[in-house]
Amino acid sequence: MTTQDTRSGGSANDGAPAAPAGTARRADPEATQVLRPVGPVAADGPDGTDPPTTALPVVPRPGTSAEPGPPAEPSWLERNRVVIDRWLAPALAVLALAMLPLAVVTTDLAELDGWGLAKVLGLPGWLALLFAIGSCLSELYARRPRIPMLGFATGVLILCSTGMPSVVQPAARFGTAWTIAGFVDAVAVANGVPPQGLDARFSWPAFFAQWAWFRQAGGADQLDEVLRWFPPAVVTVWAIGIYALARSMLGGTRAPWAAAWLFVGLNWIEQDYFSPQATGICLLLTVLTFALGPLATRRTDPSGVPGWPAPHRGARRLPLLHRWLVSGMTPPNRPTLPPRQLLLVYFCAALCILAVIPAHQLTPFAILGQLFLLAVVGRYRGRGLVLVGMVGVILFILIAARPIWTNQITLFIGAGDTGAALQEGVADRLTGDTGQLVGKYGRVLVAGFSYLLGMVGAWVYWRRRRDLVPIGLALVPMGFAAQGYGSEGFLRILLFGLPILTILGADFLRWTVRKRAWMRPVLAVGMVALFGTLVLIRGGNDSYQVVYPEDAAMYRSVVATTPPGQNVIPVSDPGPFAIEGLTLFGRGGGVPGCGRIGVSDDPIGCTAAVSPDVIVNFGSIEAQGVYLYGKPHGWSLDYANTLVQQGGYYFWYQSPDDPYDYVLRKVGVPVLPDGSAGRPG
């Protein structure tokens, strides 16, 4: 199109009246506007006007259309994202719970062998675990994760993994849990702590006295159901502590839940049975949560602010020694809580420390070691907690635990035979058939993976916050490996360090997902593999750890029909032995090399040396000899038949359902008059 200039210097509208000042001049609809060049050639037309010009058309960019196309239709997933986020996680959790009764029906415990629970667990049990994992991940990946739903999904996950033996087995597994129940019964019957010499664990009687009081207050005479459901319940409490601790260390919404799931998946250690150390871990996590949470003196943003920011962009970082000096001379920040709440938290932390001292011999030193490290680096206010704990330990050793004070000093200074502890705690356990060896080497690999993941997480944590204190908290319990605590020492020190290791591991996983979003499905598959491995290695000993109600009833019948003072011993340690009558019959044995008479090098000779009045055997003892010690099937029955043929013993009871459940009595030893009425079955 062409336009002309309409100015008064010679336009087509010359002579027309000028428009009043301040009014807009209406353009002639017939006229067109001229694009007037600017510069010395402003008027070079024949009549003094600008020459007509042509407007250039707008050319679209290559590959684009002049007009935007219609918006793409959203996918089915995007259209239903709100509904999926709301209902998928609850639906999967309900499906997981619905699979559990079917898992009980389809799991054949009679087929247990060296591979443990994983081999006989029915398909519904595996589906329950898969649905529980799906519930956790679907809620975690939702746009707005709901804290109550994440908590419910975590509880379902614990029930379908750690709690699976409690679901599919009719009674509590792990013979040591039944022995602890016997200690509780002894305290309840004696109305106090039994005399010294019965068992060294009575030197720390707080846990036994606590549950004896619970039992009497509830009017119960046994704790069988408590023993059965104690592991998933206490692991749930541990997971709550891990979540609270991770919130203080990592911040955010999703990472603390990932840390809790990682802890559950890596906790193959089986120290969550009915025992003092299980309660001790609860108290340890409580104290650490207080120290790194409300009592913490460093109040930087835990979600990603570096600990030593540069003064300006591009500035060189100060030397390390300079930064340490500045950090040491800088007074710590005060906690943000009001003084009354701070005092309450301080009191609760001190109460937890004092409560664990008379309950377990190792946990107080782990707590004090970690608190001492935090006090040295100035990470919490209320460093008098270390002094409170040390005074409590000293008073307990001097006043309450007179016969064992030398042992406690050995624990405190870390003296002992490290090689013997390592041999007994690790090397001596790598025995058994193929299934046993696979499970036990798997435990070693998972333990190594736990430390490796924690170390990598510590590196990420250091890059983000320039802080190495968390890895120190995880490694402090390693100092107890130097003392001869026993065969479970190396297991328990890993458990003490596992909370911090998993939190650091969760920080590494969060960093990985932020850097590479495509790793999300890979980590989801890894979570499925981790919990499947947990079922394999945690339940690998179930062939000789499973306990049936008939076993407990048989032993209670023995207690009811045996006069006090007789020597009652088991063929080996699995099974519900000493759940009652501990003050009447003791724990038997006492002959060096004959702790387990049935699986010793000379069973008949050990039997003659110990000279028991009553010999008790369970089906789990038979399985222990076959799958752990390589004995032939039927060895325990051959042992009993040999004793009977020699004329020294007779079968007082033998189960019609399981011939390996039997009781032998010495010939001529008296039995209570109501003995026949008290026999099981």
Secondary structure, 3 states (H helix, E strand, C coil): CCCECCCCCCCCCCCCCCCCCCCCCCCCCCCCECCCCCCCCCCCCCCCCCCCCCCCCCCCCCCCCCCCCCCCCCCHHHHCHHHHHHHHHHHHHHHHHHHHHHHHHHCCHHHCCCCCHHHHCCHHHHHHHHHHHHHHHHHHCCCCCCHHHHHHHHHHHHHHCCCHHHHHCCCCCCHHHHHHHHHHHHHHHHCCCCCCCCCHHHHCCHHHHHHHHHHHHCCCCCCHHHHHHHHHHHHHHHHHHHHHHHHHHCCCCHHHHHHHHHHHHHCCCCCCCCCHHHHHHHHHHHHHHHHHCCCECCCCCCCCCCCCCCCCCCCCCCCHHHHHHHHHHCCCCCCCCCHHHHHHHHHHHHHHHHHHCCCCCCHHHHHHHHHHHHHHCCCECCCHHHHHHHHHHHHHHHHHCHHHHHHHHHHHHCCCCHHHHHHHHCHHHCCCCHHHHHHHHHHHHHHHHHHHHHHHHHHHHHHHHCCCHHHHHHHHHHHHHHCCCCCCHHHHHHHHHHHHHHHHHHHHHHHHHHHCCCHHHHHHHHHHHHHHHHHHHHCCCHHHHCCCHHHHHHHHHHHHHCCCCCCEEECCCCCCCCCCCHHHHCCCCCCCCCCCHHHCCCHHHHHHHHCCCEEEECHHHHHHHHHCCCCCCCHHHHHHHHHHHCCCEEEEEECCCCCCCEEEEECCCCCCCCHHHHCCC
